[in-house]
Amino acid sequence: MHLTTTGMIRGLLAGLLTGTVALSGAGTANAATSTAHLPAATESSTDVPGKLLLMLDASGSMNEADPSGGTKMEAAKKALIGVVDKLPQDTNVGLRVYGATEEGGKPTKAACADTQLVAPIAPLDKPALTKAINDFEAKGETPIAHSLTKAIDDLGDTGPRNVILVSDGEESCVPDPCPVVKKLTKGGVDLRIDTVGFGVKDPARKQLRCIADAGDGTYYDAKDADELTTRLNKLSQQAVRDFTFNGTPITGIDLVEDEQPPADLPKLTPGLYTDELTANKDTWRAYEVERTTAESTLHVAVTTKPSTYSNRAGDDNEQEKLELNILAPDGTTCAKETTFEGPGNGFRPIVTVSGRVLGQPLEEGPDDDACQAKGTFTVLVNRQAAQQEASAEIQVIEEPPVTNLEALPEIVDEHPDQKDLPEGEAKPVTGGLSFSDAAEISSGTWVDTLVPGETLLYRVKVEDGQIGRFTVNGPTQGFRFPADAANHEQVFIQGMVYSPDRQNADGLTPVPGTFSRGDSDPQSISTSQVRYKNRYADTLGDPDSAPGSSMGGWYYYSLSVSTKDVGEDLTGQPIKVAFTVDVEGKPSGAVKYDGQDGWDSAATGAQKDDSGSQETGTSDTSKDEGGSPLPWIGGGLLTAVLMGLGVWFGLRRKGAQGSARSQE
């Protein structure tokens, strides 16, 4: 369920404040005259750089034959060397080896403590890491839990940290490493553990899945050397991207109930920022933003990494909640928004809350309205979740007043009728992990690879006067339903669409697309026709999608595959999903802004590649999943197609009831 409440609610501040890669074996546009073309991202920076630890298991079972030829160890070494070759030069990476010194066959005390950090985490040294990978043989046991415990020490206690565990069997020293991992990750540690089962059987698969769940990661299957290479390349590149949440680091001030904000709150000017939010129902993270022009529109959005949601508490009712309040200088509440996400439907959507302070009245009103005046506004963010800490990205936009408000088209009367877009010739694309690196697409059919529980994002230009339409066409390109699925018949796939300022732009109850043997029910959604005046819509009487369709520019489409039903049987297995986009109509009703050229670029900046050239994002037009280069944030051009961020469970906005019929 995702609930959003908007309004001009009066109140004082005091009133608001109540309220890791491990390979393991088993040992045994124009601002003055047109709409806002907001770019997708800026250069990124963080206070503490991310760290990637490559852990290579040398247990005896890795000497067994790989189905595609050679041994599992040979395949693992080849895959790891490929990973090292593709990492950006500035990656902070290290190598830990275990099972390489003590003979296996019996889990002795020495064999179960056999783990060494052979390359401390440091900026990438490809020759040294390649030599280290080649300089050992498989011989020992598989101390997974002990090695992951040591890995925490290797990675330190600050910044984003990634571990990727690949195993061909179960832990051979500790009966079950999952409780150990749960203890290591307790309390919101910024650590992600992905796991890959290398030709595993069900008991090992279950254990590896549990480790991934406990480590806020995803489990993947790899049946042979080729699949192992693909999984490791994708996961390592994803880890590099996931190190950086886009924007300038800033630290807000925590305020508790009845506490007045200090005079020197951290200032947010138009742009992107990153911060760390703590979960506490009685604590608000505070910032200030300056409205420099009377009657400009202030937009503030807060997004937390989807990986921050986990069901670690074991409570099916666990939720991730974000609340955003924007206050005028006199304490008037000018915007109030709340978003809830939870695990109910097997989706993990992006968690974002967006607030908007309208400055220019649609009709003449009081000149002294506090929400229209210039001055310093207070931004308050509250987060409640099972995971104690979460990285967050904050977007701030100051949109100038318009000079042709009276001449602009009126608010839309109703949301467009649903239109299922037929699947055409599909072009491959690699979706992004967040708004900041969403892949650029246009009208047409696209195909991407997701695993159950994964959500990827794309961006498409929708101008004033146009409607953005999106249809999930479903599994494609040879997808087959598992023959042994126990009473599971359907794959659930769902999409959402967001505006340039990250508001929900569909507004209708989202019923997932359902796809079964011989039958399909695609999911189709759309924006309203984009009109500036839609922002003034009364959502109780006008289409509740209208306010989210009031800015021309980049609209964002998220695509998710559920872990429910067939998704449960296909855990970790990639599914090619086709979806179709249509930007309907010609641009019309262009907005004319009151001077201030370049305000849109100042708001979010632009992506850059390693050469410094400006980019707005690209799609992968290669037939090969390896794909063409993409200008990823913080890593330059990476050639691997990226596999997904972990399982993003989510109850959807207003969707708990609407989705229920698909889950029965």
BAFIGU-466560 format. One record per residue (C-alpha): x, y, z; residue number from 1. Coordinates in nm, 3 decimals, padded with zeros to 5 digits. Layout:
! BAFIGU-466560
((X Y Z) NUM)
...
***
This chain:
! BAFIGU-466560
((00.000 00.000 00.000) 1)
((00.127 00.342 -00.091) 2)
((-00.078 00.631 00.047) 3)
((-00.019 00.994 -00.038) 4)
((-00.182 01.285 00.140) 5)
((-00.141 01.639 00.004) 6)
((-00.272 01.965 00.136) 7)
((-00.224 02.313 00.264) 8)
((-00.246 02.218 00.632) 9)
((-00.185 02.494 00.883) 10)
((00.026 02.420 01.189) 11)
((00.331 02.515 01.387) 12)
((00.656 02.321 01.392) 13)
((00.599 02.216 01.750) 14)
((00.277 02.056 01.642) 15)
((00.441 01.864 01.359) 16)
((00.709 01.729 01.585) 17)
((00.460 01.528 01.780) 18)
((00.366 01.318 01.576) 19)
((02.983 -00.866 -00.027) 20)
((03.221 -01.166 -00.459) 21)
((03.272 -01.496 -00.255) 22)
((03.313 -01.820 -00.450) 23)
((03.237 -02.116 -00.232) 24)
((03.231 -02.492 -00.269) 25)
((03.103 -02.759 -00.033) 26)
((03.410 -02.899 00.142) 27)
((03.267 -03.231 00.168) 28)
((01.494 02.173 -02.249) 29)
((01.452 02.558 -02.292) 30)
((01.353 02.712 -01.961) 31)
((01.231 03.046 -02.095) 32)
((00.988 02.923 -02.359) 33)
((00.911 02.556 -02.309) 34)
((00.855 02.284 -02.055) 35)
((01.111 02.166 -01.804) 36)
((01.339 01.903 -01.953) 37)
((01.493 01.783 -01.632) 38)
((01.804 01.566 -01.686) 39)
((01.827 01.238 -01.508) 40)
((02.135 01.278 -01.294) 41)
((02.434 01.470 -01.174) 42)
((02.788 01.373 -01.096) 43)
((02.794 01.182 -00.774) 44)
((02.986 01.208 -00.456) 45)
((02.970 01.051 -00.113) 46)
((03.143 01.110 00.217) 47)
((03.282 00.756 00.228) 48)
((03.356 00.558 -00.090) 49)
((03.202 00.216 -00.132) 50)
((03.398 -00.107 -00.095) 51)
((03.377 -00.437 -00.281) 52)
((03.527 -00.756 -00.138) 53)
((03.599 -01.050 -00.368) 54)
((03.605 -01.368 -00.161) 55)
((03.725 -01.681 -00.342) 56)
((03.665 -02.025 -00.196) 57)
((03.924 -02.294 -00.256) 58)
((03.735 -02.586 -00.102) 59)
((03.784 -02.935 -00.241) 60)
((03.448 -02.958 -00.414) 61)
((03.555 -02.683 -00.651) 62)
((03.778 -02.946 -00.820) 63)
((03.465 -03.120 -00.945) 64)
((03.372 -03.103 -01.312) 65)
((03.174 -02.811 -01.446) 66)
((02.894 -02.910 -01.687) 67)
((03.043 -02.690 -01.960) 68)
((03.392 -02.844 -01.932) 69)
((03.689 -02.807 -01.697) 70)
((03.650 -02.776 -01.323) 71)
((03.438 -02.546 -01.116) 72)
((03.754 -02.378 -00.986) 73)
((03.878 -02.309 -01.338) 74)
((03.541 -02.159 -01.420) 75)
((03.544 -01.952 -01.101) 76)
((03.894 -01.815 -01.164) 77)
((03.805 -01.724 -01.523) 78)
((03.487 -01.551 -01.410) 79)
((03.665 -01.356 -01.135) 80)
((03.943 -01.241 -01.367) 81)
((03.674 -01.120 -01.605) 82)
((03.514 -00.927 -01.321) 83)
((03.844 -00.762 -01.228) 84)
((03.906 -00.665 -01.590) 85)
((03.571 -00.485 -01.616) 86)
((03.583 -00.292 -01.287) 87)
((03.646 00.083 -01.308) 88)
((03.999 00.182 -01.212) 89)
((03.888 00.379 -00.905) 90)
((03.697 00.086 -00.750) 91)
((03.790 00.009 -00.391) 92)
((03.824 -00.369 -00.404) 93)
((03.992 -00.646 -00.209) 94)
((04.031 -01.025 -00.224) 95)
((03.978 -01.281 00.051) 96)
((04.053 -01.652 -00.005) 97)
((03.938 -01.936 00.217) 98)
((03.999 -02.310 00.210) 99)
((04.335 -02.262 00.036) 100)
((04.583 -02.384 00.296) 101)
((04.433 -02.669 00.502) 102)
((04.341 -03.003 00.345) 103)
((03.968 -03.068 00.331) 104)
((03.767 -03.381 00.392) 105)
((03.704 -03.315 00.758) 106)
((03.589 -02.989 00.919) 107)
((03.871 -02.961 01.172) 108)
((03.927 -02.651 01.382) 109)
((04.215 -02.544 01.156) 110)
((04.020 -02.609 00.835) 111)
((03.723 -02.410 00.961) 112)
((03.947 -02.110 01.039) 113)
((04.123 -02.126 00.699) 114)
((04.064 -01.781 00.551) 115)
((04.311 -01.510 00.443) 116)
((04.280 -01.151 00.319) 117)
((04.530 -01.177 00.032) 118)
((04.457 -00.830 -00.108) 119)
((04.342 -00.560 00.134) 120)
((04.069 -00.330 00.007) 121)
((04.232 -00.051 -00.195) 122)
((04.197 00.120 -00.535) 123)
((04.193 -00.144 -00.806) 124)
((04.527 -00.304 -00.904) 125)
((04.427 -00.538 -01.189) 126)
((04.765 -00.720 -01.235) 127)
((04.800 -00.788 -00.863) 128)
((04.444 -00.911 -00.824) 129)
((04.470 -01.132 -01.132) 130)
((04.791 -01.289 -00.998) 131)
((04.632 -01.345 -00.657) 132)
((04.335 -01.521 -00.817) 133)
((04.563 -01.757 -01.007) 134)
((04.801 -01.833 -00.718) 135)
((04.619 -02.114 -00.534) 136)
((04.451 -02.453 -00.573) 137)
((04.125 -02.590 -00.439) 138)
((04.183 -02.813 -00.138) 139)
((04.002 -02.716 00.183) 140)
((03.671 -02.681 00.363) 141)
((03.396 -02.419 00.322) 142)
((03.384 -02.190 00.626) 143)
((03.121 -01.951 00.490) 144)
((03.003 -01.804 00.820) 145)
((03.356 -01.756 00.957) 146)
((03.473 -01.595 00.634) 147)
((03.178 -01.356 00.621) 148)
((03.251 -01.257 00.980) 149)
((03.609 -01.174 00.880) 150)
((03.478 -00.991 00.575) 151)
((03.295 -00.744 00.797) 152)
((03.629 -00.653 00.953) 153)
((03.787 -00.622 00.607) 154)
((03.519 -00.381 00.493) 155)
((03.528 -00.158 00.799) 156)
((03.234 00.009 00.964) 157)
((03.165 00.306 00.736) 158)
((03.019 00.357 00.392) 159)
((02.844 00.119 00.153) 160)
((02.991 -00.232 00.150) 161)
((02.921 -00.519 -00.090) 162)
((02.984 -00.895 -00.066) 163)
((02.886 -01.144 -00.337) 164)
((02.883 -01.508 -00.230) 165)
((02.891 -01.785 -00.491) 166)
((02.870 -02.141 -00.366) 167)
((02.833 -02.490 -00.515) 168)
((02.715 -02.633 -00.183) 169)
((02.638 -02.577 00.180) 170)
((02.843 -02.451 00.471) 171)
((03.074 -02.734 00.586) 172)
((03.181 -02.594 00.923) 173)
((02.878 -02.426 01.076) 174)
((02.542 -02.605 01.046) 175)
((02.365 -02.289 00.930) 176)
((02.539 -01.957 00.853) 177)
((02.212 -01.770 00.815) 178)
((02.173 -01.677 01.185) 179)
((02.534 -01.556 01.181) 180)
((02.460 -01.328 00.886) 181)
((02.145 -01.198 01.055) 182)
((02.353 -01.103 01.359) 183)
((02.621 -00.939 01.143) 184)
((02.367 -00.726 00.960) 185)
((02.148 -00.639 01.257) 186)
((02.081 -00.274 01.316) 187)
((02.087 -00.135 00.965) 188)
((02.454 -00.197 00.875) 189)
((02.515 -00.059 00.524) 190)
((02.610 -00.401 00.388) 191)
((02.470 -00.598 00.097) 192)
((02.526 -00.971 00.045) 193)
((02.422 -01.127 -00.287) 194)
((02.447 -01.503 -00.335) 195)
((02.480 -01.724 -00.644) 196)
((02.417 -02.098 -00.638) 197)
((02.669 -02.265 -00.873) 198)
((02.489 -02.585 -00.979) 199)
((02.340 -02.634 -00.635) 200)
((02.070 -02.864 -00.502) 201)
((01.769 -02.755 -00.300) 202)
((01.924 -02.759 00.053) 203)
((02.212 -02.537 -00.057) 204)
((01.978 -02.314 -00.256) 205)
((01.761 -02.265 00.052) 206)
((02.062 -02.175 00.266) 207)
((02.203 -01.931 00.012) 208)
((01.865 -01.769 -00.032) 209)
((01.841 -01.718 00.344) 210)
((02.187 -01.556 00.351) 211)
((02.087 -01.318 00.072) 212)
((01.761 -01.227 00.244) 213)
((01.942 -01.160 00.570) 214)
((02.204 -00.953 00.386) 215)
((01.957 -00.733 00.198) 216)
((02.061 -00.897 -00.128) 217)
((01.932 -01.132 -00.395) 218)
((01.985 -01.500 -00.469) 219)
((02.071 -01.608 -00.827) 220)
((02.113 -01.952 -00.990) 221)
((02.404 -02.041 -01.221) 222)
((02.407 -02.390 -01.367) 223)
((02.744 -02.374 -01.549) 224)
((03.054 -02.163 -01.617) 225)
((02.883 -01.936 -01.871) 226)
((02.601 -01.848 -01.635) 227)
((02.846 -01.799 -01.350) 228)
((03.046 -01.552 -01.558) 229)
((02.730 -01.362 -01.651) 230)
((02.604 -01.344 -01.293) 231)
((02.939 -01.229 -01.150) 232)
((02.989 -00.960 -01.414) 233)
((02.641 -00.822 -01.358) 234)
((02.656 -00.836 -00.980) 235)
((03.001 -00.677 -00.956) 236)
((02.905 -00.392 -01.187) 237)
((02.585 -00.344 -00.991) 238)
((02.786 -00.329 -00.670) 239)
((03.004 -00.052 -00.811) 240)
((02.698 00.147 -00.915) 241)
((02.525 00.089 -00.586) 242)
((02.818 00.240 -00.396) 243)
((02.695 00.592 -00.477) 244)
((02.357 00.743 -00.417) 245)
((02.362 01.046 -00.642) 246)
((02.422 01.397 -00.516) 247)
((02.616 01.620 -00.280) 248)
((02.655 01.476 00.072) 249)
((02.471 01.667 00.341) 250)
((02.386 01.593 00.703) 251)
((02.049 01.708 00.828) 252)
((01.975 01.797 01.189) 253)
((01.764 01.554 01.393) 254)
((01.483 01.718 01.587) 255)
((01.268 01.551 01.848) 256)
((00.919 01.631 01.970) 257)
((00.862 01.998 02.051) 258)
((01.222 02.090 01.958) 259)
((01.258 02.410 01.760) 260)
((01.502 02.403 01.465) 261)
((01.833 02.587 01.504) 262)
((01.904 02.894 01.297) 263)
((02.176 02.721 01.095) 264)
((01.997 02.421 00.943) 265)
((02.181 02.262 00.647) 266)
((02.072 02.449 00.335) 267)
((01.934 02.273 00.028) 268)
((01.963 02.471 -00.295) 269)
((01.831 02.330 -00.625) 270)
((02.006 02.001 -00.696) 271)
((02.056 01.648 -00.562) 272)
((02.180 01.555 -00.216) 273)
((02.254 01.240 -00.017) 274)
((02.204 01.180 00.353) 275)
((02.161 00.894 00.598) 276)
((01.818 00.865 00.762) 277)
((01.754 00.692 01.094) 278)
((01.424 00.515 01.162) 279)
((01.247 00.676 01.455) 280)
((00.883 00.776 01.472) 281)
((00.959 01.068 01.704) 282)
((01.260 01.212 01.517) 283)
((01.250 01.441 01.214) 284)
((01.548 01.512 00.987) 285)
((01.553 01.886 00.923) 286)
((01.693 02.102 00.641) 287)
((01.613 02.445 00.500) 288)
((01.553 02.555 00.143) 289)
((01.543 02.916 00.023) 290)
((01.268 03.032 -00.210) 291)
((01.454 03.301 -00.404) 292)
((01.159 03.416 -00.616) 293)
((00.813 03.496 -00.492) 294)
((00.549 03.258 -00.628) 295)
((00.800 03.007 -00.762) 296)
((00.711 02.640 -00.709) 297)
((00.927 02.443 -00.467) 298)
((00.964 02.069 -00.527) 299)
((01.132 01.841 -00.271) 300)
((01.153 01.461 -00.308) 301)
((01.317 01.207 -00.078) 302)
((01.405 00.857 -00.204) 303)
((01.555 00.573 -00.002) 304)
((01.739 00.283 -00.157) 305)
((01.497 -00.004 -00.215) 306)
((01.755 -00.241 -00.062) 307)
((01.693 -00.071 00.271) 308)
((01.359 -00.251 00.296) 309)
((01.390 -00.598 00.444) 310)
((01.161 -00.833 00.630) 311)
((01.428 -00.910 00.884) 312)
((01.188 -00.871 01.171) 313)
((00.983 -01.160 01.034) 314)
((00.670 -00.949 01.052) 315)
((00.452 -00.960 00.741) 316)
((00.307 -00.625 00.847) 317)
((00.648 -00.454 00.851) 318)
((00.645 -00.127 00.660) 319)
((00.881 00.137 00.528) 320)
((00.729 00.479 00.589) 321)
((00.852 00.818 00.470) 322)
((00.681 01.142 00.568) 323)
((00.774 01.482 00.427) 324)
((00.661 01.821 00.556) 325)
((00.756 02.159 00.411) 326)
((00.694 02.460 00.635) 327)
((00.686 02.830 00.553) 328)
((00.901 03.071 00.756) 329)
((00.613 03.135 00.996) 330)
((00.554 02.765 01.061) 331)
((00.265 02.720 00.819) 332)
((00.258 02.370 00.675) 333)
((00.266 02.419 00.298) 334)
((00.303 02.054 00.195) 335)
((00.249 01.726 00.376) 336)
((00.314 01.387 00.208) 337)
((00.332 01.032 00.340) 338)
((00.437 00.710 00.167) 339)
((00.404 00.354 00.298) 340)
((00.567 00.044 00.146) 341)
((00.543 -00.314 00.271) 342)
((00.596 -00.678 00.173) 343)
((00.241 -00.782 00.089) 344)
((00.242 -00.842 -00.289) 345)
((00.595 -00.969 -00.345) 346)
((00.716 -00.645 -00.507) 347)
((00.994 -00.417 -00.385) 348)
((00.919 -00.081 -00.545) 349)
((01.135 00.224 -00.504) 350)
((01.046 00.416 -00.186) 351)
((00.994 00.784 -00.258) 352)
((00.794 01.074 -00.116) 353)
((00.755 01.401 -00.304) 354)
((00.622 01.736 -00.182) 355)
((00.534 02.046 -00.380) 356)
((00.473 02.402 -00.255) 357)
((00.267 02.596 -00.506) 358)
((00.363 02.961 -00.513) 359)
((00.167 03.107 -00.804) 360)
((-00.207 03.109 -00.735) 361)
((-00.442 02.989 -01.004) 362)
((-00.670 03.274 -00.912) 363)
((-00.606 03.599 -00.731) 364)
((-00.577 03.547 -00.358) 365)
((-00.424 03.705 -00.047) 366)
((-00.092 03.869 -00.125) 367)
((00.048 03.774 00.214) 368)
((-00.004 03.395 00.185) 369)
((00.298 03.249 00.366) 370)
((00.329 02.961 00.120) 371)
((00.367 03.197 -00.177) 372)
((00.623 03.438 -00.032) 373)
((01.001 03.439 -00.059) 374)
((01.202 03.323 00.240) 375)
((01.351 03.023 00.416) 376)
((01.133 02.712 00.425) 377)
((01.194 02.419 00.660) 378)
((01.200 02.064 00.524) 379)
((01.123 01.785 00.771) 380)
((01.162 01.413 00.693) 381)
((01.052 01.128 00.915) 382)
((01.136 00.762 00.843) 383)
((00.996 00.453 01.011) 384)
((01.123 00.104 00.917) 385)
((01.268 -00.219 01.056) 386)
((01.615 -00.135 00.926) 387)
((01.758 00.134 01.149) 388)
((01.956 00.334 00.891) 389)
((01.907 00.402 00.522) 390)
((02.083 00.607 00.256) 391)
((01.859 00.867 00.100) 392)
((01.865 01.091 -00.207) 393)
((01.700 01.432 -00.189) 394)
((01.594 01.627 -00.499) 395)
((01.522 01.999 -00.478) 396)
((01.375 02.208 -00.762) 397)
((01.273 02.573 -00.764) 398)
((01.049 02.618 -01.067) 399)
((01.006 02.985 -01.167) 400)
((00.665 03.149 -01.202) 401)
((00.513 03.134 -01.549) 402)
((00.414 03.435 -01.757) 403)
((00.133 03.271 -01.957) 404)
((-00.064 03.102 -01.679) 405)
((-00.404 03.229 -01.793) 406)
((-00.346 03.105 -02.150) 407)
((-00.246 02.753 -02.050) 408)
((-00.492 02.459 -02.091) 409)
((-00.723 02.392 -01.802) 410)
((-00.694 02.098 -01.560) 411)
((-00.774 01.766 -01.726) 412)
((-01.127 01.643 -01.668) 413)
((-01.050 01.273 -01.635) 414)
((-00.773 01.018 -01.652) 415)
((-00.723 00.868 -02.002) 416)
((-00.892 00.537 -02.072) 417)
((-00.667 00.234 -02.036) 418)
((-00.501 00.130 -02.361) 419)
((-00.309 -00.198 -02.393) 420)
((-00.011 -00.136 -02.621) 421)
((00.072 -00.441 -02.840) 422)
((00.419 -00.591 -02.822) 423)
((00.634 -00.500 -03.123) 424)
((00.991 -00.583 -03.221) 425)
((01.169 -00.556 -02.890) 426)
((01.489 -00.360 -02.837) 427)
((01.710 -00.468 -02.544) 428)
((01.765 -00.220 -02.261) 429)
((01.927 -00.227 -01.920) 430)
((01.722 -00.048 -01.658) 431)
((01.871 00.163 -01.384) 432)
((01.865 00.108 -01.011) 433)
((01.724 00.450 -00.923) 434)
((01.589 00.770 -01.072) 435)
((01.943 00.900 -01.115) 436)
((02.062 00.630 -01.355) 437)
((01.733 00.530 -01.515) 438)
((01.794 00.416 -01.874) 439)
((01.667 00.652 -02.145) 440)
((01.401 00.503 -02.372) 441)
((01.146 00.628 -02.625) 442)
((00.826 00.499 -02.784) 443)
((00.847 00.132 -02.883) 444)
((00.880 -00.214 -02.729) 445)
((01.171 -00.288 -02.499) 446)
((01.298 -00.605 -02.329) 447)
((01.498 -00.627 -02.009) 448)
((01.611 -00.911 -01.782) 449)
((01.484 -00.923 -01.424) 450)
((01.470 -01.180 -01.148) 451)
((01.169 -01.212 -00.918) 452)
((01.179 -00.937 -00.660) 453)
((01.376 -00.696 -00.877) 454)
((01.275 -00.344 -00.980) 455)
((01.445 -00.146 -01.259) 456)
((01.382 00.209 -01.381) 457)
((01.367 00.382 -01.720) 458)
((01.302 00.741 -01.831) 459)
((01.111 00.876 -02.129) 460)
((01.053 01.236 -02.244) 461)
((00.688 01.345 -02.216) 462)
((00.616 01.708 -02.308) 463)
((00.327 01.936 -02.222) 464)
((00.019 01.823 -02.413) 465)
((00.135 01.461 -02.439) 466)
((00.033 01.140 -02.260) 467)
((00.286 00.878 -02.159) 468)
((00.150 00.524 -02.190) 469)
((00.314 00.205 -02.066) 470)
((00.213 -00.162 -02.099) 471)
((00.373 -00.467 -01.940) 472)
((00.350 -00.720 -02.227) 473)
((00.491 -00.996 -02.006) 474)
((00.757 -01.269 -02.010) 475)
((00.908 -01.310 -02.357) 476)
((01.188 -01.458 -02.569) 477)
((01.152 -01.824 -02.485) 478)
((01.021 -01.797 -02.130) 479)
((00.868 -02.122 -02.006) 480)
((00.666 -02.184 -01.695) 481)
((00.836 -02.435 -01.464) 482)
((00.695 -02.783 -01.513) 483)
((00.721 -02.869 -01.143) 484)
((00.565 -02.551 -01.003) 485)
((00.357 -02.659 -00.703) 486)
((00.012 -02.510 -00.752) 487)
((00.171 -02.197 -00.900) 488)
((00.032 -02.075 -01.229) 489)
((00.094 -01.701 -01.263) 490)
((00.375 -01.451 -01.299) 491)
((00.291 -01.105 -01.163) 492)
((00.465 -00.804 -01.322) 493)
((00.389 -00.445 -01.237) 494)
((00.491 -00.093 -01.337) 495)
((00.464 00.255 -01.196) 496)
((00.521 00.595 -01.355) 497)
((00.669 00.902 -01.184) 498)
((00.690 01.267 -01.285) 499)
((01.010 01.476 -01.320) 500)
((00.973 01.579 -00.956) 501)
((00.916 01.214 -00.858) 502)
((00.545 01.231 -00.787) 503)
((00.331 00.935 -00.876) 504)
((00.186 01.018 -01.217) 505)
((-00.060 00.734 -01.272) 506)
((-00.289 00.761 -00.975) 507)
((-00.504 00.458 -01.051) 508)
((-00.513 00.147 -00.837) 509)
((-00.228 -00.065 -00.976) 510)
((-00.339 -00.418 -01.058) 511)
((-00.032 -00.621 -01.160) 512)
((-00.018 -00.781 -01.501) 513)
((-00.086 -01.153 -01.467) 514)
((00.065 -01.407 -01.707) 515)
((-00.008 -01.778 -01.699) 516)
((-00.002 -02.081 -01.928) 517)
((-00.215 -01.990 -02.227) 518)
((-00.354 -01.672 -02.078) 519)
((-00.234 -01.320 -02.004) 520)
((-00.376 -01.001 -01.861) 521)
((-00.127 -00.719 -01.935) 522)
((-00.094 -00.423 -01.705) 523)
((-00.129 -00.081 -01.868) 524)
((-00.087 00.257 -01.702) 525)
((-00.051 00.613 -01.821) 526)
((00.004 00.969 -01.719) 527)
((-00.273 01.219 -01.760) 528)
((-00.225 01.461 -02.047) 529)
((00.059 01.676 -01.919) 530)
((-00.067 02.025 -01.839) 531)
((00.089 02.282 -01.609) 532)
((-00.243 02.359 -01.439) 533)
((-00.289 01.995 -01.337) 534)
((-00.089 02.077 -01.025) 535)
((-00.388 02.275 -00.901) 536)
((-00.625 01.978 -00.926) 537)
((-00.832 01.889 -00.625) 538)
((-00.762 01.516 -00.613) 539)
((-01.094 01.455 -00.439) 540)
((-01.283 01.581 -00.744) 541)
((-01.038 01.571 -01.034) 542)
((-00.832 01.270 -01.151) 543)
((-00.593 01.191 -00.868) 544)
((-00.319 01.139 -01.130) 545)
((-00.343 01.499 -01.250) 546)
((-00.099 01.670 -01.006) 547)
((00.168 01.418 -01.106) 548)
((00.126 01.512 -01.473) 549)
((00.197 01.884 -01.457) 550)
((00.562 01.911 -01.565) 551)
((00.699 01.833 -01.910) 552)
((01.029 01.648 -01.911) 553)
((01.165 01.310 -01.802) 554)
((00.903 01.068 -01.672) 555)
((01.021 00.756 -01.495) 556)
((00.881 00.405 -01.542) 557)
((00.959 00.134 -01.290) 558)
((00.922 -00.236 -01.373) 559)
((00.894 -00.506 -01.104) 560)
((00.856 -00.885 -01.098) 561)
((00.683 -01.035 -00.795) 562)
((00.827 -01.309 -00.577) 563)
((00.478 -01.453 -00.534) 564)
((00.334 -01.759 -00.712) 565)
((00.562 -01.862 -01.005) 566)
((00.806 -01.598 -00.885) 567)
((00.864 -01.816 -00.581) 568)
((00.955 -02.113 -00.801) 569)
((01.186 -01.900 -01.016) 570)
((01.383 -01.742 -00.732) 571)
((01.715 -01.621 -00.869) 572)
((01.634 -01.715 -01.227) 573)
((01.635 -01.438 -01.491) 574)
((01.316 -01.360 -01.680) 575)
((01.311 -01.153 -01.998) 576)
((01.022 -00.909 -01.975) 577)
((00.881 -00.706 -02.264) 578)
((00.712 -00.371 -02.214) 579)
((00.586 -00.112 -02.459) 580)
((00.596 00.266 -02.438) 581)
((00.399 00.522 -02.637) 582)
((00.422 00.899 -02.608) 583)
((00.084 00.999 -02.741) 584)
((00.007 01.333 -02.906) 585)
((00.208 01.636 -03.010) 586)
((00.358 01.886 -02.766) 587)
((00.122 02.173 -02.694) 588)
((00.043 02.425 -02.424) 589)
((00.409 02.509 -02.371) 590)
((00.494 02.693 -02.053) 591)
((00.676 03.026 -02.062) 592)
((00.883 03.082 -01.753) 593)
((00.966 03.419 -01.604) 594)
((01.334 03.442 -01.709) 595)
((01.593 03.247 -01.507) 596)
((01.733 03.047 -01.796) 597)
((01.889 02.720 -01.689) 598)
((01.690 02.668 -01.371) 599)
((01.609 02.312 -01.478) 600)
((01.976 02.218 -01.528) 601)
((02.065 02.374 -01.195) 602)
((01.804 02.155 -01.034) 603)
((01.949 01.818 -01.130) 604)
((02.258 01.867 -01.349) 605)
((02.351 01.619 -01.625) 606)
((02.518 01.283 -01.655) 607)
((02.879 01.280 -01.767) 608)
((03.096 01.002 -01.903) 609)
((03.470 00.961 -01.832) 610)
((03.565 01.208 -02.104) 611)
((03.347 01.474 -01.948) 612)
((03.102 01.490 -02.238) 613)
((02.738 01.550 -02.150) 614)
((02.509 01.250 -02.167) 615)
((02.144 01.202 -02.095) 616)
((02.153 00.823 -02.081) 617)
((02.142 00.544 -02.336) 618)
((01.961 00.222 -02.399) 619)
((02.134 -00.104 -02.478) 620)
((02.076 -00.172 -02.844) 621)
((02.303 -00.474 -02.858) 622)
((02.149 -00.818 -02.905) 623)
((02.401 -00.948 -02.651) 624)
((02.329 -00.905 -02.282) 625)
((02.683 -00.772 -02.252) 626)
((02.550 -00.471 -02.438) 627)
((02.681 -00.134 -02.537) 628)
((02.850 00.102 -02.289) 629)
((02.634 00.297 -02.046) 630)
((02.737 00.616 -01.865) 631)
((02.691 00.491 -01.511) 632)
((02.727 00.717 -01.216) 633)
((03.056 00.689 -01.025) 634)
((03.203 00.426 -01.259) 635)
((03.238 00.570 -01.610) 636)
((03.145 00.340 -01.897) 637)
((03.070 -00.013 -01.784) 638)
((03.020 -00.279 -02.047) 639)
((02.829 -00.537 -01.855) 640)
((02.452 -00.545 -01.841) 641)
((02.355 -00.506 -01.480) 642)
((02.144 -00.759 -01.301) 643)
((01.929 -00.610 -01.043) 644)
((01.922 -00.474 -00.699) 645)
((01.775 -00.716 -00.447) 646)
((01.425 -00.826 -00.375) 647)
((01.217 -00.511 -00.338) 648)
((00.902 -00.631 -00.160) 649)
((00.628 -00.376 -00.166) 650)
((00.271 -00.307 -00.093) 651)
((00.182 -00.056 -00.361) 652)
((00.020 00.284 -00.339) 653)
((-00.349 00.230 -00.286) 654)
((-00.281 -00.118 -00.424) 655)
((-00.331 -00.360 -00.141) 656)
((-00.694 -00.406 -00.224) 657)
((-00.661 -00.360 -00.600) 658)
((-00.389 -00.619 -00.626) 659)
((-00.566 -00.872 -00.413) 660)
((-00.758 -01.031 -00.694) 661)
((-00.432 -01.109 -00.873) 662)
((-00.289 -01.278 -00.569) 663)
((-00.575 -01.512 -00.502) 664)
***
